[in-house]
Amino acid sequence: MDKRIETPLTAIVMAASSDIGASLCKHWSSKNWTLAGTFRNFSPQVEELQKVHGVQLFPCDLLNQESIRASCSGLAGICSNWDVLVVAPGHQEPIGFFTDVDFEKWEQGIAVNLLKPLEFVHRLLPYRNRQRRPTVLFFAGGGTNNAVVRYSSYTLSKIALIKMCELLDAETPDTRFVIVGPGWVKTKIHTATVNAKESAGSNFNKTLEKFQRGDWIPMEKVVECCTYLVTTPCNAISGRNFSVAFDPWGTEELEQALMNNQEMYKLKRYQNEWGRA
């Protein structure tokens, strides 16, 4: 199946220096896309993205309002007709039971994972390419089917983003909003769990085992899924939550199922009809 848009696109990658963000930039630069984005701290990764892959990057601290305004202004100035907006920032902290963690840090987690990324979307949406239906791509985490204890700030933020995709899809029909769960990918985000030790509960040993066995979702698969989602002409992907590891993305069968079922891959209450006459 090959229905993807092959024309080079213009993409903004928020948190381009993250492992997934950088991998997307490197892959898309090989396809001659125009790329811009943000980074928090300068690093060899940032230097490589700028010098080798031609990504125009702006520093941005999500806990600094002036930094957000400045980076959005810079991005709007060079990408006034973007086709793809990737929203990739995120961290797991604070890790621990809700009643035990510092509430200000818990609140900061909501800001970094949910509120400030949405502020970026709000500020940059007016600069999207209205000549074609552009795509905003978010990243989900765990917790849609179970309670992930000790990660309430991170999990709540990611669940809210899933619903926000559905809301934005309903409110902004000229743009596609998609969220993808990458699964267990070997990235810097797991450092927080390793450092948290016993505060992370059973997830601490599970994460260590992942590192020991090398049992990860390949980054190449994440990049392939994201590239498919932002280049497929199928409009039925909008408002949906996709799993890199478990969903048959990229197939005509899935696209047809999505077109036929408006409730598929969305947050829904389970067994709504139970007990009703």
Secondary structure, DSSP 8 states (H G I E B T S, - for coil): ------S--EEEEETTTSHHHHHHHHHHHTTT-EEEEEESS--HHHHHHHHTT--EEEE--TT-HHHHHHHHHHHHHH-TTBSEEEE------S-S-TTTS-HHHHHHHHIIIIIHHHHHHHHHGGGB-TTS--EEEEE--S-SSS--TT-HHHHHHHHHHHHHHHHHHHH-TTSEEEEEE--S--SGGGHHHHHHGGGGTHHHHHHHHHHHHT----HHHHHHHHHHHHH---GGGTT-EEETTTS-TT-HHHHHHHHH-TTTTS---TTTTTT--
